[in-house]
């Protein structure tokens, strides 16, 4: 068990959760304001996606939208560590079992490694995410999240050149093999930062046995977080420090504060802090996280 953790708030995500809760932020102003409120509530890190304004059910790679969010946060009275997704641009929706090619253009957005990092290069966040594997997504769906090893190596190398700390998103045990390869090849600076993503369909289930299997396969000196989706998000706020992990909450992963009660990001952060305090765990400040992760900061 660790006695202090940092809380990451995953503010909006890129999925269709806007249809299920009006509290999911959509516009850049809403996303930034929700991140600011989460930081005031105690989140040290804010994890940012942006939304396609023509279809808010979908995420976007538009650098202008990211810039609007990031600048609004940086101009506020809080100073959270900004963590931008780099997961967009690997979306492949096949045409169907009998005729997989050509892909369905309505659900496909495939671009090269460096194009997936344009907003990171322009905005210099302290952290950006790298999804460490390809996986199926959604029951009965033709959608595949594509992250080949070659693409991830190219992205890791560029992120390292930019001085941005990658958060390595791990959805199953095999993806830790790639994480260790990247570290051994010198593409990930120490300490490696890893997010264990639990309870995602066709990824690692969120039971304790699977979580411990992942924890026991982590590389040496790793700093890591663990979260789960939906009903298990807040229980994981208590479980994470028991296995040496930091905490993630937010509307990207869970819409409810309790049964039938839709949450805001700030409410989820406050609830996580209350849970942590009750088990004697302190939530770290953004500057403490910067020191712990040896972040280079925003110039």
Secondary structure, DSSP 8 states (H G I E B T S, - for coil): --SEE-EEEE-S-SSSGGGT-TTS--SHHHHHHHHHHHHHHT-SEEEE--B-TT-TTSB---HHHHHHHHHHHHTSS---EEEE---TTEEEE-S-SS---S--TTS-EE--TTGGGHHHHHH--SEEEEE-S-EE-STT--EEE---HHHHHHHHHHHHHHT-EEEEEE-SHHHHHHHHHHHHTT-S-SS-EEEEEES-TTS---SHHHHHHHHHT--TT-EEEEEE-GGGHHHHHHHHHHTT-EEEESTTT--EEETTEE--HHHHHHHHHHHHHHTT-EE--HHHHHHHTT-----
